[in-house]
């Protein structure tokens, strides 16, 4: 973080905890994904786009499908918030040749962190996906500066249960489904790629859509799960720095209570998948009934992104 951690306001602390503040250095180009026990897969580090102002930016391509084909590189990118990019970062994005950027953040997040910083002539499309109150929950937790209140809100498995509810909402919330589906339709129709989509930390809304996209085009479930879990490796240094800053500033006595909110976990993903099965009969039903993707759209995704 820039500046003194002791001057953090409650609002600033929320922004920092969500992954919006100035970040510690991103993993160097060529670094490994494997730094966390919860990220079992070893994925190609070349898929990372190293930036100074964002830590979880990646090319979605490169994975093999069931039939041995590969998801094409250079067409779809996933990211965390882009509002704190440096001039050098913007130059990197310019080099990607992006035609479209989709922002899944809700209005409260954008107001606190600001709009995306993008190459000239490129504007983000706002498709907010509700976070089930995650931003407000953090506002309450950090604004309280009360260890007892923070324990009541996040301790005893409550943070984990809250995150499972967040993931169930990815399946149940009509607005979220519509905005996820619109992004997939853009990719299937062509003309929008290279396309980048992001939320705040690039791990939950962005992670879920990437998992859905990869499986929809034929990437094995385990590989899609490993891609999802890799956010833990990319965010580890940044998130640890956030917790240290919050403790030093006196905002949290036990900042480790935030870890379940900062990480991605298989049981969060499983909560969404279980909800998809309960409502739509399985993952395929979620694609066709929940997201409303017809066979032509699903075929378009495969044809444009795999080969």
Secondary structure, 3 states (H helix, E strand, C coil): CCCCHHHCCHHHHHHHHCCCCCCCCCCCCCCCCCCCCCCCCCCCHHHECCCCCCCCCEECCCCEECCCCEECCCCEEEECCCCCCCHHHHHHHHHHCCCEEEECCCHHHHHHHCCCCCCCCCCEEECCCCCCCHHHHHHHHHHHCCHHHHHHHHCCCHHHHHHHHHHHHHHHCHHHHHHHHHHHHHHHHCCCCCEEEECCCCCCHHHHHHHHHHHHCCECHHHHHHHHHCHHHHHHHHHHHHHHHHHHCCCCCCHHHHHHHHCCCHHHHHHHHHHHHHHHCCHHHHHHHHCCCCHHHHHHHHHHHEC
